[in-house]
């Protein structure tokens, strides 16, 4: 019986809706490929570093330090040393994220203790997201610069009490400046990061989109059930005493076939950029998610005759699962009450497994166990829904 | 005109009586607005929780801790076991350990005595590093400068003042907040709101759910049989069409307002009328598209619409923000990408062009529906 049901549902599922699903997956896989760029070590990243222009009207040790610091930032590509006209041209052509203009005599003003002109930054209005990210980096880097300057001022004040000769004073000042500048340049070494666990945006997006893809074929399964109800096939199957689990399982297996078909282009796109993610990692992570959501969709299908309302409810369920899993907003930014309930979302386990695999860390076995438990619970719910069918 | 108002009222009642529309109109905007509000506030990186293990227990280590506290971060001075436990529970963003020998070896460039362990998924390491550097650099400078000044005093045959180190420290502290402060002037129209991650954008969820609402509403209120009957009366069809659009606009606007109010109150920001206007134009655009999609066969239209919306939302940056390069190249041409770019202040297709385009689609939608009804009437 199961074999006959499988053949029947396979025939039923070869339609424009399945074609649309496959088309969507292929288009998104192609699009995802264009999202990625690679850094110098060949690692994939989501956002390409952006160039900046540095208009140095000061030409001093301070500007040297600033230039070195910018070049050192991961988010920054090249630092172009430009005239203001050339920099403005680049800005207009969207070649750079910003122009940083050091005012004239900045160093002299600094060493003489005069009030200094402002450092001016022209941001590219076509790059607001990057600008906001960069502004945060800059605000904190300024704290370091300020500290260095304060130290130098204090040193010069003390020095002036001992050294009268201007030339000697300048020599001592310059030496101290170089020493602090060297320390500033190597400032990343001041803090040893023992264990890296920070959020990787590219991996976050991959885990999130893969989980979303895994849930979409559940809509196809839902439509198979809805067509069956509309055509009267559901009543005939009930009258023929066909086991509910065979009917559900065959539909879900056919959906899984389309999921795997759709995943092939996704996996090919990912294998170029994320070699640590093997096909079995991906499949082990997403199949339980697909199964859970499909069984829950089937449960919904037998509770209402309004097919559009049911489909929309299913769609909202998918998005809710993704949101709860931390696949839309990262978990650490979500309100605490969502963090407390996120383990009820089957997408949480799939998302976490993929993310951990991308980090090349061992996946806790509890993640596998809970995802299987959720599949079993969803399966039971779909059976109960069949038995208390309202259609 | 009175008929249009009556029809609009009937349609509003009809929409409100649908539980799903009611959920999308009231529950979702409040829920999503609150989630977005909390997430956006957290994304500014103002609330940082650090556990610090001070093994050095010196003046220098105390000053680093004081500087971190001055940032109004939540600092928990604790022992290693407790810090690791809190890290495992994801109670803190990271654990900073100041190893023994930190003060004694401040002048050693090659060896660091500061160790940091990030919490799972942490986004604040760069920020923490900068604050620590800003705190440690003056300590390093102070030590090296005191040494230099002491040598100079001795070379001049003078005794260095006993409070030299203290004097230098006080002066550095004072200068940090006054003369040494670097002033940065941002030029341009961009509103700068520093963020921790690129992934989150404030209006993305509202844009996505607003589009689902607009499509769902368009499909729900589009009943061929009713329109056929109305088509037989004088101006029945245009009145019904206008009433449908009006009722969807009223509820959609309420959704936009609810979401924005809840999100912005949590973010402690004022409501920006321009942003509401941009979302309103987006609503009209999707309603226009919805009218065209409602012409598709009933068993396919919702599924097709959801797939199209998902595609547009992904390439438009609803699920994760796109870089400006991608947004300019592809994203801005999807409805979701257009609205998110415009909300962010990027120069894309002007709002009036999109408004005209949306109205054109709405008018086209009317004629398409009219044509279809005429055809169906002829066939029957």
Interface residues (C-beta under 8 A of the other chain):
Chain A: X16 X17 X20 X21 X24 X27 X28 X31 X34 X35 X46 X47 X48 X94 X113 X115 X116 X118 X119 X120 X121 X122 X123 X124 X125 X126 X127 X128 X129 X130 X131 X132 X133 X135 X136 X137 X138 X139 X140 X141 X142 X143 X144 X145 X146 X147 X148 X149 X150 X151 X152 X153 X154 X155 X157 X158 X159 X162 X163 X172 X176 X179 X180 X182 X183 X184 X186 X187 X188 X189 X190 X191 X192 X193 X194 X195 X196 X197 X198 X199 X201 X204 X205 X208 X209 X212 X216 X219 X223 X227 X307 X308 X309 X311 X312 X313 X315 X316 X323 X328 X329 X330 X331 X332 X333 X334 X335 X338
Chain B: X18 X20 X23 X34 X35 X36 X38 X39 X42 X43 X45 X90 X109 X112 X114 X115 X116 X117 X118 X119 X120 X121 X122 X123 X125 X126 X127 X128 X129 X130 X131 X132 X133 X134 X135 X136 X137 X138 X140 X141 X142 X144 X145 X148 X149 X152 X153 X156 X158 X164 X167 X168 X171 X172 X173 X175 X176 X179 X180 X181 X182 X183 X184 X185 X186 X187 X188 X189 X190 X192 X193 X194 X195 X196 X197 X198 X199 X200 X201 X205 X212 X216 X219 X220 X299 X300 X302 X303 X304 X306 X307 X310 X311 X314 X315 X319 X320 X321 X322 X323 X324 X325 X326 X328 X330 X344 X345 X346 X347
